[in-house]
Amino acid sequence: MDIFPAIDLKEGKAVRLYKGEIKSAKVYGDASEFAKKFEDMGARWLHIVDLDGAFGGEPKNLEVIETIRKSSRLKIQLGGGVRDEQTILRYTNMGIDRLILGSIALKNPFFAKEMASKYNIAVGIDSKDGKVALEGWVKSAQIEALDFAKEFKESDIQAIICTDINRDGTFSGINVDLTLKLAKASECFCIASGGVKSEKDIYELSEKFQEHKIKGGVIVGKAYYEGKIDLSEILKNFRI
């Protein structure tokens, strides 16, 4: 299972939210410094979300993202405001390894699948009470998250990122059941996001992935920033 340390960007700083509410943002410090720490711990991937971009509909933290890209050997998975091919191409040329499509994938699944045939693309499925949320989680669509995941079965999508908004930043545990259902529906590499509270959560998810023969990963954010887990130890245990 891959571990994805996370950096959520707001005005160039690393922050975390509570249930996706932008007003709840807690600033933790310089994003580039955290990227360096994650690399030194032995991480292979870095998960970045441009929160300003997610809410604004276009990239807003390009300078700090480019700084991280140039100074780090980590593979970078990035989302937030990625809603057209021009933006995908811009980030790809910058050296970003995988782009996450959220709102635009929901509005136009064909576009997401088309982009996945040309670029390294993941789809973010952000679920609130079973429904898909969009545009920085401020709106809810009427489509069920499970039905949306089925859209990407037999596509070139590299990964599905499964977020339970009600658990995001709450330390209430990973929604393993939702993650497994979306993984099976999409038949894609599935990355769980939201609610990690302890090392136990991560190991239990890994066991469930093995039990159901699912390839996937987990995003670790607030649990690290608030000192709930020993990320360096976790990375050591999951290192190939």
Order of alpha helices (4+ residues) and beta strands (2+ residues): beta-beta-beta-alpha-beta-alpha-alpha-beta-alpha-beta-alpha-alpha-beta-beta-beta-alpha-beta-alpha-beta-alpha-beta-alpha-alpha
